[in-house]
Amino acid sequence: MGANSSSISELPENEYLKKLSGAEPISENDPFWNQLLSFSFTTPTNSADLKLLEEATISVCKSLVEKNPRTGNLGSLIKVFLSRTKELKISAECQNHLFIWQAHNALFIICCLLKVFISQMSEEELQLHFTYEEKASGSYGTECEDLIEELLCCLIQLIVEIPLLDITYSISLEAVTTLIVFLSCQLFHKEILRESIVHKYLMRGRCLPYTSRLVKTLLYNFIRQERSPPPGTHVFQQQTDGGGLLYGIASGVATGLWTVFTLGGVGSKPTPQLEQCSPLANQSLLLLLVLANLTDAPDTPNPYRQAIMSFKNTQDNTAFSSSNPHAFQINFNSLYTALCEQQKSDQATLLLYMLLHQNGNVRTYVLARTDIENLVLPILEILYHVEERNSHHVYMALIILLILTEDDGFNRSIHEVILKNITWYAERVLTEISLGSLLILVVIRTIQYNMTRTRDKYLHTNCLAALANMSAQFRSLHQYAAQRIISLFSLLSKKHNKVLEQATQSLRGSLGSNDSPLPDYAQDLNVIEEVIRMMLEIINSCLTNSLHHNPNLVYALLYKRDLFEQFRTHPSFQDIMQNIDLVISFFSSRLEQAGAELSVERVLEIIKQGAVALPKDRLRKFPELKFKYVEEEQPEEFFIPYVWSLVYNSAVALYWNPHDIQLFTMDSG
């Protein structure tokens, strides 16, 4: 490109890129590599810049795809990178900028090339490209080392062994990104990959012993949220006095690729958006999610998932199980803090779900925390802003609540946590409310949103299951929470009457005409009656288990007592209505005895006195409401496309041409 180049449009004509992708083989000992790898380039950290880069270099990449079987230049470039990584740890400790700089540049080029190769060929073809050497046309080395495995193992070693410093941040980030690219073959298949060449390398052989260290490092990268160092930290900038020795060395060989041209500009100010994020933490989390969701091999369970399922707290001194060689320890307090702080992103919520669902040690620790509100409040915010979130994020947040509400200790403790001034809850000013009452409000709001918009039965079911799990432990419900429970029942009652009326009219109309098929009102009616039954069971569970703790719910019940009249004789609800009817009758009688024109305070006082006086044996006992989250039989059919949609849509990840993607449609992410 030369020292005068400053436009991305000139990259296809750059002499060094043309030589790399040309017809002449380049020995790994050729001085050319020093020239190619000595460019000052701020690695793009958003998909827009990466799109520009890919569009400018696609012709170079395609040329290399065509010529590489004869030249073996891809293999030579990878061997050059491998040779330079052998001293990386020492280079980091000795602050050897030049060595790290060129190794990073080599990996950056490899990553760009790999992305194109993987998008345009099968894994078998890719594997062949790694074996081509400088030989006769179309030949390849049959006895050469397995370059794919060596590169994968080198990338993992780089991630887990190189200390994270300002000068190593970029190469650590590039190593994580390159591993994601290696695994991106899934994007170009509609079906879930169950026997992938890259998967086999990562789950067996030389990579396998690094499993726990890799998972641990990626988790710590997420926990630490290290921000990208200022642009120019890891490259050589010309000083105002003409530059020192290091810049002189660099500029002497950097007459090639991107000496002047940079995306964002070396030394330019980062945008506020980039200042607030950690590209390494983001990429590490995405790689962790991809690895955790690789499918099991026929004879080998996914070791990365095993590691995630079994790691323990650093304060846990119990012995590791011999059945899991991938277990390790990590600081749970730091992990908990990071999970609480990062819940605005889909990927952090998905990680929290995986840990609560799959790792019993994490679940036990979280449920024992005395500051559980720090975790629950961000989850409630996700559900509250359901209109702004994608459906997968909402589902994950809801399932997290369902998992938490399986624990009776959690259900009790949330009513003991008092919150003040919940600013994001806009429907009503909440100056003081328990975490439990707020949780009820948000879940009910989600149900009502779903009834009017998405009408998703799965979402309904999980919302009601969470409420049911909590119902026996309802304590001191806020008056607004109590009102919303009865208001939801009122909404369901109106919907039931409307569907019943439509079914009746449809049936009358069908008697005079046999031409048009009848709408399936019976199915609609069945669904709405199931939901009504569930709501009645939730109210009943609260009344039978904690009546004396919830005067506000009894007050709301009495205020809207007419709502329940139509269900007293309904065959689907007769049994569950007995207790509710008894409570309404008992307290109505006591209020009548107290006289008319009673104040709210006086009514509540009578309710509290009546709750003590009502004999417990008069309320019929029903089986305890308990719902447990059960993952679907083939969870990979949901989770693998979801994870890759997060990778695809990540603002600081990679750019792929949407026309090449096969795994999911573009509007699903």
C-alpha positions in Angstrom: 0.0 0.0 0.0 2.9 2.3 0.6 3.3 5.2 3.1 1.1 7.4 1.0 -2.0 5.2 1.1 -4.8 6.3 3.3 -8.0 4.9 1.8 -9.6 1.5 2.3 -10.4 1.4 -1.4 -6.7 1.0 -2.1 -6.4 -2.3 -0.2 -7.2 -4.6 -3.2 -4.3 -3.0 -5.1 -1.8 -3.3 -2.2 1.4 -4.9 -3.4 1.9 -7.1 -0.3 -1.7 -8.4 -0.2 -1.5 -9.1 -3.9 1.8 -11.0 -3.4 0.3 -13.0 -0.5 -2.7 -14.0 -2.7 -0.7 -14.4 -5.9 0.6 -17.3 -7.8 4.1 -17.4 -6.3 4.8 -19.4 -3.2 6.4 -17.5 -0.3 8.7 -19.3 2.0 8.1 -18.9 5.7 11.6 -17.6 6.0 11.1 -14.9 3.4 11.8 -11.3 4.6 8.4 -10.5 2.9 6.6 -11.5 6.2 8.4 -8.7 8.1 7.1 -6.2 5.6 3.6 -7.6 5.5 3.2 -7.7 9.3 4.6 -4.2 10.0 1.5 -2.2 9.7 0.0 0.2 12.3 -3.7 -0.7 12.4 -6.4 -0.1 15.0 -8.3 -3.3 15.0 -12.0 -2.6 14.1 -14.3 -3.0 17.0 -17.7 -2.7 15.3 -19.4 -4.5 12.5 -19.7 -1.4 10.3 -15.9 -0.9 10.1 -15.5 -4.7 9.6 -18.0 -4.6 6.7 -15.9 -1.9 5.0 -12.8 -4.0 5.5 -14.3 -7.2 4.2 -15.8 -5.5 1.1 -12.3 -4.0 0.3 -10.4 -7.2 0.8 -12.8 -9.8 -0.5 -11.1 -10.0 -3.9 -7.7 -10.6 -2.2 -9.2 -13.4 -0.1 -10.9 -15.1 -3.1 -7.6 -14.9 -5.0 -5.9 -16.7 -2.1 -8.6 -19.4 -2.1 -7.9 -20.0 -5.7 -4.1 -19.9 -5.6 -3.4 -21.4 -2.2 -3.5 -25.1 -3.4 -0.5 -24.3 -5.6 1.3 -21.9 -3.3 0.5 -23.0 0.3 0.8 -19.4 1.3 -2.0 -19.7 3.9 0.0 -22.5 5.6 3.2 -20.4 5.5 1.5 -17.4 7.1 0.1 -19.6 9.9 3.6 -21.1 10.5 5.1 -17.6 10.7 2.5 -16.8 13.3 3.1 -20.0 15.2 6.8 -19.4 15.3 6.3 -15.9 16.7 3.9 -16.9 19.4 6.5 -19.2 21.0 8.1 -16.3 22.8 5.0 -14.2 23.4 4.9 -14.8 27.1 8.5 -13.6 27.5 7.8 -10.7 25.2 4.9 -9.6 27.3 7.0 -9.8 30.5 9.8 -7.9 28.8 7.4 -5.3 27.2 8.7 -6.3 23.8 6.2 -4.2 21.7 7.6 -5.1 18.3 7.3 -8.8 18.7 3.7 -8.7 20.1 2.8 -6.2 17.4 3.8 -8.3 14.5 2.3 -11.5 16.1 -1.0 -9.6 16.5 -0.9 -8.4 12.9 -0.3 -12.0 11.6 -3.3 -13.3 13.6 -5.5 -10.4 12.4 -4.8 -11.3 8.8 -5.3 -15.0 9.5 -8.7 -14.2 11.1 -9.8 -12.1 8.1 -8.8 -14.8 5.7 -10.4 -17.6 7.7 -13.7 -15.9 7.9 -13.9 -15.8 4.1 -12.6 -19.4 3.7 -15.2 -20.8 6.1 -18.1 -18.9 4.5 -17.2 -20.2 1.1 -16.2 -23.9 1.5 -16.9 -27.0 3.5 -14.8 -28.0 6.5 -13.2 -30.8 4.5 -12.1 -28.2 1.9 -10.8 -25.9 4.6 -8.9 -28.8 6.1 -7.2 -29.4 2.8 -6.2 -25.7 2.5 -4.3 -26.1 5.8 -2.3 -29.0 4.3 -1.2 -27.4 1.0 2.5 -26.7 0.8 4.9 -25.3 -1.7 4.8 -28.2 -4.2 3.5 -29.1 -7.6 0.1 -27.8 -8.5 -2.7 -29.3 -6.4 -0.5 -31.5 -4.2 -0.4 -31.4 -0.4 1.7 -32.7 2.4 0.3 -36.0 3.8 2.9 -36.3 6.6 3.0 -32.6 7.7 1.8 -31.7 11.1 -1.9 -31.1 11.6 -1.8 -27.3 11.2 -5.5 -26.7 12.2 -5.0 -28.5 15.6 -1.7 -26.7 16.1 -3.3 -23.3 15.4 -6.3 -24.0 17.6 -4.1 -25.2 20.5 -1.8 -22.1 20.1 -4.8 -19.8 20.2 -6.0 -21.4 23.4 -2.6 -21.3 25.0 -2.3 -17.6 24.0 -5.7 -16.9 25.8 -4.9 -18.8 29.0 -1.1 -18.1 29.4 -0.4 -14.6 28.1 -0.9 -12.0 30.9 -3.5 -9.4 30.0 -1.6 -6.0 29.7 -2.2 -3.0 27.6 0.3 -4.3 25.0 -1.3 -7.8 24.9 -5.0 -6.7 25.0 -5.4 -6.7 21.2 -3.7 -10.0 20.6 -5.8 -11.6 23.3 -8.9 -10.2 21.8 -7.9 -11.4 18.3 -7.2 -14.9 19.6 -10.7 -15.1 21.1 -12.2 -13.7 17.9 -10.3 -16.2 15.8 -11.7 -19.1 17.8 -15.2 -17.8 17.2 -14.5 -17.6 13.5 -13.2 -21.1 13.5 -16.5 -22.2 15.0 -18.6 -20.1 12.7 -19.1 -22.9 10.2 -22.4 -23.4 12.1 -23.7 -20.1 10.6 -23.6 -21.6 7.1 -25.7 -24.7 7.9 -29.4 -24.8 8.4 -29.1 -27.9 10.5 -27.4 -28.1 13.9 -23.8 -29.4 13.3 -23.3 -32.6 15.3 -20.1 -33.9 13.7 -17.8 -30.9 13.0 -14.0 -31.2 12.3 -13.3 -28.2 14.5 -15.5 -29.5 17.3 -13.5 -32.7 17.3 -10.2 -30.8 17.6 -11.5 -28.7 20.5 -13.0 -31.6 22.4 -10.2 -34.1 22.0 -6.5 -34.3 21.5 -4.1 -31.5 22.4 -6.8 -28.9 23.1 -8.7 -31.0 25.7 -6.3 -30.6 28.7 -6.8 -26.8 28.4 -10.6 -27.0 28.8 -11.0 -25.9 32.4 -8.3 -23.2 32.1 -10.0 -21.8 28.9 -13.4 -21.7 30.5 -12.0 -20.1 33.7 -10.1 -17.4 31.7 -13.1 -16.5 29.6 -15.2 -16.2 32.8 -12.6 -14.0 34.4 -12.4 -11.9 31.2 -16.2 -11.4 31.6 -15.9 -10.7 35.3 -13.1 -8.1 35.0 -14.7 -6.2 32.1 -11.2 -4.8 31.2 -11.7 -1.9 28.8 -9.7 -1.6 25.6 -6.5 0.4 26.1 -6.3 3.8 24.4 -5.7 3.5 20.6 -2.0 3.5 19.9 -1.0 1.6 23.1 0.0 -1.5 21.1 1.3 0.1 17.9 4.1 2.5 17.0 3.3 6.1 16.7 5.5 8.7 15.2 6.6 11.1 18.0 6.7 14.9 17.5 10.5 14.8 17.6 10.6 12.5 14.6 10.3 9.2 16.5 12.5 7.1 18.5 14.4 3.9 17.8 11.4 1.6 17.9 9.4 3.7 15.5 12.4 3.8 13.2 12.6 0.0 13.2 8.9 -0.2 12.5 8.8 2.4 9.8 11.8 0.9 8.1 9.8 -2.2 7.3 6.3 -0.8 7.3 6.1 0.3 3.7 3.3 -2.3 3.2 -0.2 -2.9 4.3 -1.9 -0.3 6.6 1.0 2.0 7.7 -1.1 5.2 7.6 -4.6 3.9 7.0 -6.5 3.0 10.2 -10.1 2.5 11.0 -10.9 5.1 13.7 -7.3 6.4 13.4 -4.4 5.6 15.6 -4.5 8.0 18.5 -8.0 9.2 17.8 -10.5 9.5 20.7 -12.7 6.5 21.3 -16.4 7.0 21.0 -18.4 7.2 24.3 -20.0 3.9 23.3 -16.7 2.2 23.1 -15.4 3.8 26.3 -18.3 2.0 28.2 -17.7 -1.5 26.9 -15.0 -4.1 27.0 -14.6 -5.8 23.6 -12.5 -8.6 25.2 -15.2 -9.3 27.9 -17.9 -9.3 25.2 -16.1 -11.6 22.9 -15.0 -13.9 25.7 -18.6 -14.3 26.8 -19.8 -15.0 23.3 -17.0 -17.7 22.8 -17.9 -19.2 26.2 -21.6 -19.5 25.1 -20.6 -21.0 21.8 -18.3 -23.6 23.4 -20.9 -24.5 26.1 -23.5 -25.1 23.4 -21.5 -27.4 21.2 -23.3 -30.7 20.7 -22.0 -33.8 22.5 -19.9 -36.2 20.4 -21.4 -39.7 20.1 -18.8 -41.0 22.6 -17.7 -37.8 24.4 -19.9 -35.3 26.3 -19.0 -31.6 25.7 -16.1 -30.9 28.1 -16.8 -27.1 28.1 -20.3 -27.7 29.3 -19.0 -30.1 31.9 -16.6 -27.4 33.1 -19.4 -24.8 33.3 -21.7 -27.3 35.2 -19.1 -28.2 37.8 -16.9 -25.3 38.8 -16.9 -24.3 42.5 -16.3 -21.2 44.6 -12.7 -20.5 45.6 -13.9 -20.7 49.3 -15.2 -24.2 48.8 -12.6 -26.7 50.2 -14.4 -29.9 49.4 -12.6 -32.3 47.1 -13.4 -32.3 43.3 -15.3 -35.3 41.9 -13.0 -37.7 40.1 -15.8 -38.2 37.5 -15.2 -34.6 36.1 -11.6 -33.8 35.2 -12.6 -30.3 34.0 -13.8 -28.8 37.3 -12.0 -25.7 38.7 -12.6 -22.9 41.2 -13.5 -19.3 40.6 -14.4 -16.3 42.9 -18.2 -16.5 43.2 -18.5 -13.0 44.8 -16.8 -11.4 41.7 -18.9 -13.5 39.3 -22.1 -12.6 41.1 -21.2 -8.9 41.0 -20.5 -9.1 37.3 -23.7 -11.0 36.6 -25.7 -8.3 38.5 -24.1 -5.4 36.6 -24.2 -6.9 33.1 -27.9 -8.1 32.7 -28.7 -5.5 30.0 -27.1 -7.8 27.5 -28.7 -11.0 26.1 -25.5 -12.9 26.5 -25.1 -12.1 30.2 -28.7 -13.1 30.9 -28.1 -16.4 29.0 -25.0 -17.0 31.0 -26.9 -16.5 34.2 -29.6 -18.9 33.0 -27.0 -21.5 32.2 -25.3 -21.2 35.6 -28.5 -21.3 37.6 -29.9 -24.2 35.6 -26.7 -26.3 35.2 -24.4 -25.5 38.0 -25.8 -26.4 41.5 -22.9 -24.7 43.2 -23.7 -21.4 41.6 -27.4 -21.8 42.2 -26.9 -22.6 46.0 -24.6 -19.6 46.3 -27.0 -17.1 44.6 -30.0 -18.3 46.7 -27.9 -17.8 49.8 -27.0 -14.2 49.0 -28.5 -11.5 51.3 -28.5 -8.9 48.5 -30.6 -11.0 46.1 -32.3 -7.7 45.0 -29.1 -6.8 43.1 -29.7 -9.7 40.8 -33.5 -9.8 40.7 -34.0 -6.1 39.9 -32.1 -6.1 36.6 -34.1 -9.2 35.6 -37.4 -7.4 36.4 -36.3 -4.5 34.3 -35.8 -6.7 31.3 -39.4 -8.0 31.7 -40.8 -4.5 32.4 -39.3 -3.2 29.2 -40.6 -6.2 27.2 -41.5 -4.0 24.2 -37.9 -3.1 23.7 -36.4 -6.6 24.2 -36.3 -9.6 21.8 -38.5 -12.5 22.7 -35.5 -14.8 23.6 -34.2 -12.3 26.1 -37.6 -12.1 27.8 -37.9 -15.9 27.9 -34.4 -16.2 29.5 -35.3 -13.6 32.1 -38.6 -15.3 32.9 -37.1 -18.8 33.2 -34.4 -17.3 35.6 -37.3 -16.1 37.8 -39.0 -19.5 37.5 -35.8 -21.3 38.6 -35.4 -18.9 41.6 -39.0 -19.3 42.7 -38.5 -23.1 42.9 -36.8 -22.3 46.2 -39.0 -21.5 49.3 -36.3 -19.6 51.0 -36.1 -17.2 48.0 -39.9 -16.8 48.0 -39.9 -15.9 51.7 -36.8 -13.6 51.6 -38.1 -11.4 48.7 -40.9 -10.1 50.9 -38.5 -9.1 53.5 -36.4 -6.8 51.2 -37.9 -3.3 51.1 -37.2 -1.1 48.1 -37.6 2.6 47.8 -38.4 4.7 44.8 -38.4 2.3 41.8 -37.9 5.0 39.2 -38.2 2.7 36.1 -41.7 1.5 37.1 -43.9 4.2 35.4 -47.5 3.0 35.9 -47.5 4.2 39.5 -45.2 5.9 42.0 -43.7 3.2 44.2 -42.1 5.0 47.1 -41.8 1.8 49.2 -42.5 -1.7 48.2 -41.1 -5.2 48.9 -39.1 -7.0 46.2 -41.8 -9.8 46.3 -44.6 -7.4 45.6 -42.6 -5.7 42.8 -41.9 -9.1 41.2 -45.6 -9.9 41.3 -46.4 -6.5 39.6 -43.9 -7.1 36.8 -44.9 -10.7 36.1 -48.6 -9.7 36.0 -47.7 -6.8 33.6 -45.9 -9.3 31.4 -48.9 -11.5 31.3 -51.2 -8.6 30.4 -48.8 -7.5 27.7 -48.7 -11.0 26.3 -52.5 -11.2 26.3 -52.9 -8.1 24.1 -49.8 -8.4 21.9 -47.9 -11.7 21.4 -50.5 -14.2 22.8 -47.8 -16.7 23.5 -49.0 -19.7 25.6 -45.4 -20.6 26.6 -44.8 -17.2 28.1 -48.2 -17.3 29.9 -47.4 -20.7 31.4 -44.0 -19.7 32.8 -45.4 -16.4 34.2 -48.2 -18.2 36.0 -45.8 -20.9 37.2 -43.6 -18.3 38.8 -46.6 -16.7 40.6 -47.8 -20.1 41.6 -44.5 -21.1 43.2 -44.5 -17.9 45.2 -48.2 -17.9 46.2 -47.9 -19.9 49.4 -45.2 -17.5 50.6 -47.0 -14.2 49.7 -46.4 -11.9 52.7 -47.6 -8.3 53.3 -48.6 -7.8 49.7 -48.5 -4.1 48.6 -52.0 -2.8 48.0 -51.2 -2.2 44.4 -49.9 -5.7 43.9 -53.0 -7.1 45.5 -55.2 -4.9 43.2 -53.2 -6.1 40.1 -53.8 -9.7 41.0 -57.6 -9.2 41.1 -57.4 -6.9 38.0 -55.7 -9.6 36.0 -58.5 -12.0 37.1 -61.0 -9.4 35.9 -59.3 -9.2 32.6 -59.3 -13.0 32.2 -63.0 -13.1 33.2 -64.0 -10.5 30.5 -62.0 -12.4 27.9 -63.7 -15.7 28.9 -67.1 -14.1 28.5 -66.2 -12.6 25.2 -64.9 -16.0 23.8 -68.0 -17.7 25.2 -70.3 -15.2 23.5 -68.4 -15.6 20.2 -68.7 -19.4 20.4 -72.4 -19.2 21.1 -73.0 -16.8 18.1 -70.9 -18.9 15.8 -72.8 -22.0 16.8 -76.1 -20.3 16.0 -74.9 -19.0 12.7 -73.6 -22.4 11.7 -77.1 -23.9 12.0 -78.2 -22.0 8.9 -75.1 -22.5 6.8 -72.7 -25.5 6.2 -70.4 -23.7 3.7 -67.7 -22.0 6.0 -65.7 -23.9 8.6 -66.2 -22.9 12.2 -63.4 -21.0 14.1 -62.0 -23.2 16.9 -63.5 -21.3 19.8 -63.5 -24.5 21.9 -59.8 -24.5 21.9 -59.6 -20.8 22.8 -62.1 -21.3 25.6 -60.1 -24.3 26.9 -56.9 -22.2 27.0 -58.6 -19.2 28.8 -60.2 -21.6 31.3 -56.9 -23.2 32.1 -55.4 -19.7 32.8 -58.4 -18.7 35.0 -58.1 -22.0 36.9 -54.4 -21.2 37.5 -55.2 -17.7 38.8 -57.9 -19.1 41.1 -55.4 -21.7 42.4 -52.8 -18.9 43.1 -55.4 -16.8 45.0 -56.5 -19.9 46.9 -52.9 -20.9 47.8 -52.3 -17.5 49.3 -55.6 -17.5 51.3 -55.0 -21.0 52.7 -51.3 -20.6 53.6 -51.0 -16.9 54.5 -54.4 -15.3 54.9 -53.4 -13.4 58.0 -50.3 -11.9 56.3 -52.3 -10.4 53.4 -55.1 -8.1 54.4 -54.6 -6.1 51.2 -55.4 -9.1 49.0 -58.6 -9.9 51.1 -59.6 -6.2 50.7 -59.1 -6.4 46.9 -61.1 -9.6 46.8 -64.0 -8.1 48.7 -64.0 -5.0 46.6 -64.3 -7.1 43.4 -66.4 -9.9 44.9 -68.9 -9.8 42.0 -66.3 -11.0 39.6 -66.2 -14.4 41.2 -70.0 -15.0 41.2 -70.2 -16.6 37.7 -67.5 -19.1 38.6 -69.1 -20.5 41.7 -71.2 -23.0 39.8 -68.9 -23.6 36.8 -67.9 -27.3 36.7 -64.3 -26.4 36.0 -63.9 -24.2 39.0 -66.4 -25.4 41.7 -63.8 -27.1 43.8 -61.3 -24.3 43.9 -64.0 -21.7 44.4 -65.1 -23.2 47.7 -62.3 -21.5 49.8 -62.5 -18.2 47.9 -66.3 -18.2 48.4 -65.9 -19.0 52.1 -63.4 -16.1 52.6 -65.7 -13.6 50.7 -68.7 -14.7 52.7 -66.9 -14.7 56.1 -65.4 -11.2 55.7 -68.5 -9.7 54.0 -70.6 -10.8 57.0 -68.1 -9.2 59.5 -68.1 -5.9 57.5 -71.9 -5.8 57.4 -72.0 -6.2 61.2 -69.6 -3.3 61.5 -72.0 -1.0 59.8 -71.9 1.2 56.7 -69.6 4.1 55.6 -66.4 2.4 56.8 -63.1 4.0 56.1 -60.3 2.0 54.3 -58.3 1.9 57.5 -61.3 0.5 59.4 -62.0 -2.2 56.8 -58.4 -3.3 56.9 -58.6 -3.5 60.7 -61.7 -5.7 60.5 -60.0 -7.9 58.0 -56.9 -8.3 60.2 -59.2 -9.2 63.2 -61.2 -11.6 61.1 -58.1 -13.4 59.8 -57.2 -14.3 63.3 -60.8 -15.4 64.1 -61.3 -17.6 60.9 -60.8 -21.2 61.9 -58.0 -22.7 59.7 -59.8 -26.1 59.4 -62.7 -24.5 57.5 -60.4 -23.9 54.5 -60.0 -27.0 52.3 -56.4 -28.0 51.7 -55.2 -28.4 48.1 -51.9 -29.9 46.9 -49.1 -27.4 47.1 -48.5 -25.5 43.9 -45.0 -26.2 42.7 -43.7 -25.9 39.2 -40.2 -26.9 38.1 -38.4 -25.7 35.0 -37.6 -28.5 32.7 -35.5 -27.9 29.6 -36.8 -29.1 26.3 -35.7 -32.5 24.9 -33.5 -31.0 22.3 -32.4 -27.7 23.8 -29.7 -27.2 21.1 -32.4 -26.5 18.5 -33.2 -23.3 20.5 -29.9 -22.4 22.1 -27.4 -22.8 19.2 -29.3 -20.5 16.8 -29.9 -18.1 19.7 -26.2 -17.9 20.6 -25.1 -17.5 17.0 -27.7 -14.7 16.5 -26.0 -12.9 19.5 -22.6 -13.3 17.9 -24.0 -12.1 14.5 -25.7 -9.1 16.1 -22.9 -8.1 18.5 -21.8 -4.5 18.0 -18.2 -5.3 18.7 -17.9 -8.7 17.1 -17.6 -9.7 13.5 -19.3 -8.9 10.2 -20.8 -11.6 8.1 -22.7 -11.1 4.8 -26.3 -11.7 5.7 -26.9 -13.4 2.4 -24.5 -16.2 3.4 -26.2 -17.0 6.7 -28.2 -20.3 6.8 -28.7 -21.0 10.5 -31.4 -18.4 11.1 -33.4 -15.8 9.2 -32.1 -12.2 9.6 -35.3 -11.0 11.4 -35.0 -13.7 14.1 -31.9 -12.3 15.8 
